[in-house]
């Protein structure tokens, strides 16, 4: 859900962007993302007019090469996307497939210790199953093996605690449409100095996804090509509001409270929470008396409430309830009451 401040910006005319005024906005966007991600001063952030997958691909292309040996945590749809990108770009990889709905274990990770791995890729909140991986465990492994830590935090940034400096994260990927609560269309890549060295040393066969070009243009507060100007202005309004309201810690706390309230209220209904390591961003629910996709469709069509369906083999097994953006306890209760009404009608 978008806040009134973000929607107000979206209703305005989109200005011409090759101006000092827009450059100032972009520099502030970078400064605030660095602040909320706890990225060191020498780190950088680039903004891409692309979905989160575009930022994932740009990262694989610019930070990794066929000289690397990469470990990928593949616990669902989005972890599998990193596997696909490594295949497409000829990056040697090994995947760890955790038990469905579970975090990886020390034993699983230790099997790859001191085996020459140069990077680890993880979707830290695997939102298809709602699993939040233990970042401290991954940090320890990467520090012991001198490996780059690349974190897709598209669903986790500003929803769960994340500190690039403390956790030695080299790349963090995020998107506009999750906890930033803006329209989809912008993704960002935040990079440590070590990741920047990788970008600088690689020659990328791409015009649009050449991060060296994006970084160079970012020095003047611009992008190489026409960006989604309106969304970047909305992101600026959202970042400024987060900063005014107490920063990343405050929004993470609020999201955690919303998630805890919903999970407490759902206990009386015929659902199982499928994740054993929950993010604040979503609650993944397995209905025990109905099909997940049928519940999604009924809520959408008859109650005008949107939850998050799954695809593939999870389509009828799991749907997700989000706790991001301009939501409230009252919104939680509206959904709970609707589910209780479906139960009375024999639909749940």
C-alpha positions as CSV (number, residue, x, y, z in Angstrom):
1,X,0.0,0.0,0.0
2,X,1.3,3.5,-1.0
3,X,1.2,6.3,1.5
4,X,-0.6,9.6,0.8
5,X,2.8,11.3,0.4
6,X,3.9,8.9,-2.3
7,X,0.6,9.0,-4.1
8,X,0.6,12.8,-4.1
9,X,4.0,12.8,-5.9
10,X,2.6,10.2,-8.4
11,X,-0.3,12.5,-9.3
12,X,2.1,15.3,-10.4
13,X,3.5,16.0,-13.9
14,X,6.8,14.3,-14.5
15,X,9.5,16.9,-14.9
16,X,12.4,17.0,-17.3
17,X,15.2,15.2,-15.5
18,X,18.6,16.4,-16.9
19,X,18.6,19.2,-14.5
20,X,20.4,20.2,-11.3
21,X,17.2,19.8,-9.3
22,X,16.7,16.1,-10.3
23,X,20.4,15.5,-9.7
24,X,20.0,16.7,-6.2
25,X,17.1,14.3,-5.7
26,X,19.1,11.4,-7.0
27,X,22.1,12.2,-4.7
28,X,19.7,12.4,-1.8
29,X,18.2,9.0,-2.7
30,X,21.7,7.5,-2.8
31,X,22.6,9.1,0.6
32,X,19.5,7.9,2.3
33,X,19.7,4.3,0.9
34,X,23.3,4.2,2.1
35,X,22.2,5.4,5.5
36,X,19.4,2.9,5.9
37,X,21.4,0.0,4.6
38,X,24.4,1.0,6.8
39,X,26.7,1.1,3.9
40,X,30.2,2.6,4.4
41,X,30.9,6.0,3.0
42,X,33.0,4.6,0.2
43,X,30.2,2.4,-1.0
44,X,27.8,3.4,-3.8
45,X,24.2,2.9,-4.9
46,X,22.9,2.8,-8.4
47,X,19.3,2.9,-9.5
48,X,18.1,0.9,-12.5
49,X,14.8,1.3,-14.3
50,X,14.1,-2.4,-14.2
51,X,12.5,-5.0,-12.0
52,X,14.4,-6.7,-9.2
53,X,15.5,-9.4,-11.6
54,X,17.2,-6.7,-13.7
55,X,19.3,-5.7,-10.7
56,X,20.0,-9.4,-10.0
57,X,21.2,-9.9,-13.6
58,X,23.3,-6.7,-13.5
59,X,25.0,-7.8,-10.3
60,X,25.8,-11.3,-11.8
61,X,27.1,-9.7,-15.0
62,X,29.2,-6.9,-13.4
63,X,30.4,-8.4,-10.1
64,X,31.0,-12.1,-11.1
65,X,32.7,-13.8,-14.0
66,X,33.6,-17.3,-15.2
67,X,36.7,-17.2,-13.0
68,X,34.5,-17.3,-9.9
69,X,33.2,-20.3,-8.0
70,X,29.8,-19.3,-6.6
71,X,27.6,-20.9,-3.9
72,X,23.9,-20.2,-4.4
73,X,21.2,-20.7,-1.7
74,X,18.3,-22.1,-3.7
75,X,15.3,-22.3,-1.4
76,X,12.5,-21.3,-3.8
77,X,11.5,-19.3,-6.8
78,X,13.8,-16.4,-6.2
79,X,16.8,-18.4,-5.1
80,X,16.4,-20.4,-8.3
81,X,16.5,-17.2,-10.3
82,X,20.2,-16.7,-9.2
83,X,20.9,-20.2,-10.4
84,X,19.4,-19.4,-13.8
85,X,21.4,-16.2,-14.0
86,X,24.6,-18.0,-13.3
87,X,23.8,-20.5,-16.0
88,X,23.0,-17.8,-18.6
89,X,26.2,-15.9,-17.8
90,X,28.5,-18.9,-17.5
91,X,29.4,-18.3,-13.9
92,X,30.4,-21.6,-12.2
93,X,28.1,-22.4,-9.3
94,X,27.0,-24.9,-6.7
95,X,23.6,-24.7,-5.2
96,X,22.5,-25.5,-1.6
97,X,18.8,-26.6,-1.5
98,X,17.5,-26.3,2.1
99,X,14.6,-28.3,3.4
100,X,11.3,-26.6,2.2
101,X,10.3,-23.9,4.6
102,X,13.5,-24.0,6.6
103,X,16.7,-22.0,6.9
104,X,20.0,-23.7,5.9
105,X,22.0,-25.4,8.6
106,X,25.6,-25.0,9.7
107,X,26.2,-28.5,8.6
108,X,25.0,-27.8,5.1
109,X,27.1,-24.7,4.8
110,X,30.2,-26.2,6.4
111,X,30.4,-28.9,3.7
112,X,31.5,-26.1,1.4
113,X,34.1,-24.6,3.7
114,X,37.6,-24.0,2.3
115,X,36.6,-25.4,-1.1
116,X,37.6,-22.3,-3.1
117,X,34.2,-20.5,-3.2
118,X,34.7,-16.8,-4.1
119,X,31.1,-15.6,-3.6
120,X,27.8,-16.6,-2.0
121,X,24.4,-15.5,-3.5
122,X,21.3,-15.5,-1.4
123,X,17.8,-14.2,-1.6
124,X,17.8,-13.3,2.2
125,X,14.0,-13.4,2.4
126,X,12.8,-16.2,0.1
127,X,9.3,-14.8,-0.2
128,X,7.9,-17.8,-2.2
129,X,8.1,-19.7,1.1
130,X,8.5,-16.8,3.6
131,X,11.9,-18.0,4.9
132,X,14.4,-15.5,6.3
133,X,17.9,-16.9,6.2
134,X,20.3,-16.3,9.1
135,X,22.6,-13.5,7.8
136,X,25.1,-14.1,10.6
137,X,25.6,-17.7,9.5
138,X,26.2,-16.6,5.9
139,X,28.6,-13.8,7.0
140,X,30.7,-16.2,9.0
141,X,31.1,-18.5,6.0
142,X,32.0,-15.6,3.7
143,X,34.5,-14.1,6.1
144,X,36.2,-17.5,6.7
145,X,36.4,-18.1,3.0
146,X,37.2,-14.5,1.9
147,X,34.1,-14.7,-0.4
148,X,31.8,-11.9,-1.6
149,X,28.4,-11.8,0.0
150,X,25.7,-10.9,-2.5
151,X,22.3,-10.4,-0.9
152,X,19.0,-10.0,-2.7
153,X,17.0,-8.1,-0.1
154,X,14.2,-7.0,-2.4
155,X,11.6,-8.2,0.2
156,X,13.7,-7.7,3.2
157,X,15.2,-4.2,3.0
158,X,13.4,-2.0,5.5
159,X,11.3,-4.9,6.7
160,X,14.0,-6.9,8.6
161,X,17.2,-5.7,10.3
162,X,19.9,-5.4,7.7
163,X,23.4,-3.8,8.2
164,X,25.7,-4.0,5.3
165,X,28.7,-2.9,7.4
166,X,28.2,-5.2,10.3
167,X,27.3,-8.2,8.1
168,X,30.1,-7.5,5.6
169,X,27.6,-7.5,2.7
170,X,29.2,-6.6,-0.6
171,X,26.1,-6.2,-2.7
172,X,22.5,-5.5,-1.6
173,X,19.7,-5.6,-4.1
174,X,16.4,-3.9,-3.4
175,X,13.2,-2.9,-5.3
176,X,10.8,0.0,-5.2
177,X,7.6,-1.9,-4.7
178,X,8.3,-3.7,-1.4
179,X,9.0,-2.0,1.9
180,X,9.9,1.2,0.0
181,X,6.2,1.1,-0.9
182,X,6.4,2.8,-4.2
183,X,5.2,1.6,-7.6
184,X,7.3,-1.2,-9.3
185,X,9.8,-0.2,-11.9
186,X,13.0,0.8,-10.0
187,X,15.5,-1.6,-8.6
188,X,18.8,-0.6,-6.8
189,X,22.2,-2.1,-6.3
190,X,24.1,-1.0,-3.2
191,X,27.8,-2.0,-3.4
192,X,30.7,-2.0,-1.0
193,X,34.2,-0.9,-2.0
194,X,35.2,-4.5,-2.7
195,X,32.2,-5.0,-5.0
196,X,33.1,-1.7,-6.7
197,X,36.6,-3.0,-7.4
198,X,35.0,-6.0,-9.1
199,X,32.8,-3.8,-11.2
200,X,35.7,-1.7,-12.3
201,X,37.8,-4.6,-13.3
202,X,35.2,-6.4,-15.4
203,X,34.3,-5.8,-19.0
204,X,30.6,-6.2,-19.5
205,X,29.0,-7.0,-22.9
206,X,25.9,-4.9,-22.2
207,X,25.0,-1.3,-22.8
208,X,22.0,-1.0,-20.4
209,X,23.4,-3.1,-17.6
210,X,26.9,-1.7,-17.5
211,X,27.3,-0.6,-13.9
212,X,30.5,1.3,-14.6
213,X,28.4,3.6,-16.7
214,X,25.7,3.8,-14.1
215,X,28.3,4.6,-11.4
216,X,29.9,7.3,-13.5
217,X,26.6,9.0,-14.2
218,X,25.6,8.7,-10.6
219,X,28.5,10.9,-9.6
220,X,26.6,13.8,-11.1
221,X,23.2,12.5,-9.8
222,X,22.1,11.1,-13.1
223,X,21.5,7.8,-15.0
224,X,22.9,6.8,-18.3
225,X,19.5,6.4,-19.9
226,X,16.0,7.8,-19.3
227,X,14.9,6.5,-15.9
228,X,11.4,6.1,-14.4
229,X,11.6,9.7,-13.2
230,X,8.2,9.7,-11.5
231,X,9.0,6.6,-9.4
232,X,12.4,8.0,-8.4
233,X,10.7,11.2,-7.1
234,X,8.2,9.0,-5.2
235,X,11.2,7.0,-3.7
236,X,12.6,10.3,-2.6
237,X,9.4,11.3,-0.8
238,X,9.3,7.9,0.8
239,X,12.9,7.9,1.9
240,X,12.5,11.4,3.4
241,X,9.5,10.3,5.3
242,X,11.2,7.2,6.7
243,X,14.1,9.4,7.8
244,X,11.8,11.9,9.5
245,X,10.0,9.0,11.3
246,X,13.1,7.5,12.9
247,X,14.9,5.8,10.1
248,X,15.3,2.1,9.2
249,X,15.0,0.9,12.8
250,X,11.6,2.5,13.3
251,X,10.1,1.1,10.1
252,X,11.5,-2.4,10.8
253,X,9.9,-2.2,14.3
254,X,6.5,-1.1,12.9
255,X,6.6,-3.9,10.3
256,X,7.5,-6.5,12.9
257,X,4.5,-5.3,15.1
258,X,2.1,-5.7,12.2
259,X,3.4,-9.1,11.4
260,X,3.2,-10.3,15.0
261,X,-0.4,-9.0,15.3
262,X,-1.5,-10.8,12.2
263,X,0.2,-14.1,13.2
264,X,-1.5,-13.9,16.6
265,X,-5.0,-13.3,15.1
266,X,-4.7,-16.0,12.5
267,X,-4.3,-18.8,15.1
268,X,-8.0,-19.5,15.3
269,X,-8.3,-20.1,11.5
270,X,-7.4,-23.3,9.6
271,X,-4.0,-22.3,8.4
272,X,-0.4,-23.5,9.0
273,X,2.5,-21.0,8.9
274,X,4.8,-22.9,6.6
275,X,8.1,-21.1,7.4
276,X,10.2,-22.0,10.4
277,X,12.3,-18.9,10.0
278,X,10.0,-16.0,9.4
279,X,10.7,-12.6,7.9
280,X,8.6,-9.5,9.0
281,X,7.7,-8.9,5.3
282,X,5.2,-11.7,4.7
283,X,3.4,-14.5,6.5
284,X,3.2,-17.7,4.3
285,X,0.0,-19.7,4.9
286,X,-0.9,-23.2,4.0
287,X,-4.7,-23.6,4.2
288,X,-5.7,-27.0,5.6
289,X,-9.3,-26.9,4.4
290,X,-9.2,-25.2,1.0
291,X,-6.9,-24.4,-2.0
292,X,-4.6,-21.4,-1.6
293,X,-5.4,-20.0,-5.0
294,X,-9.1,-20.3,-4.5
295,X,-8.7,-18.2,-1.3
296,X,-6.7,-15.6,-3.2
297,X,-9.4,-15.3,-5.9
298,X,-12.3,-15.1,-3.4
299,X,-10.6,-12.4,-1.4
300,X,-9.9,-10.4,-4.5
301,X,-13.2,-10.8,-6.3
302,X,-15.7,-10.8,-3.4
303,X,-14.0,-8.9,-0.6
304,X,-11.7,-6.6,-2.6
305,X,-8.7,-7.6,-0.6
306,X,-5.4,-8.6,-2.2
307,X,-3.1,-11.2,-0.8
308,X,-0.1,-12.7,-2.6
309,X,-0.6,-15.9,-4.5
310,X,2.1,-18.4,-5.5
311,X,2.7,-20.0,-8.8
312,X,3.9,-23.4,-9.9
313,X,3.6,-26.3,-7.6
314,X,2.9,-23.9,-4.6
315,X,-0.1,-22.4,-6.3
316,X,-2.7,-24.4,-4.4
317,X,-0.6,-24.9,-1.3
318,X,0.6,-21.5,-0.1
319,X,-0.4,-17.9,-0.3
320,X,1.3,-15.0,1.4
321,X,0.0,-12.1,3.5
322,X,2.2,-9.0,3.2
323,X,3.0,-6.6,6.1
324,X,4.7,-3.8,4.0
325,X,3.8,-0.2,3.2
326,X,0.9,1.8,4.5
327,X,-0.9,-0.9,6.4
328,X,-2.4,-0.9,9.9
329,X,-3.7,-3.2,12.6
330,X,-7.2,-2.2,11.3
331,X,-6.2,-3.6,7.9
332,X,-5.1,-6.9,9.5
333,X,-8.5,-7.1,11.2
334,X,-10.4,-6.5,8.0
335,X,-8.6,-9.4,6.4
336,X,-9.1,-11.7,9.5
337,X,-12.9,-10.8,9.6
338,X,-13.1,-11.6,5.9
339,X,-11.5,-14.9,6.3
340,X,-13.8,-15.7,9.3
341,X,-16.8,-14.8,7.0
342,X,-15.4,-17.2,4.3
343,X,-15.2,-19.9,7.0
344,X,-18.9,-19.4,7.9
345,X,-19.8,-19.6,4.2
346,X,-18.0,-23.0,3.9
347,X,-15.3,-21.5,1.6
348,X,-12.5,-22.0,4.1
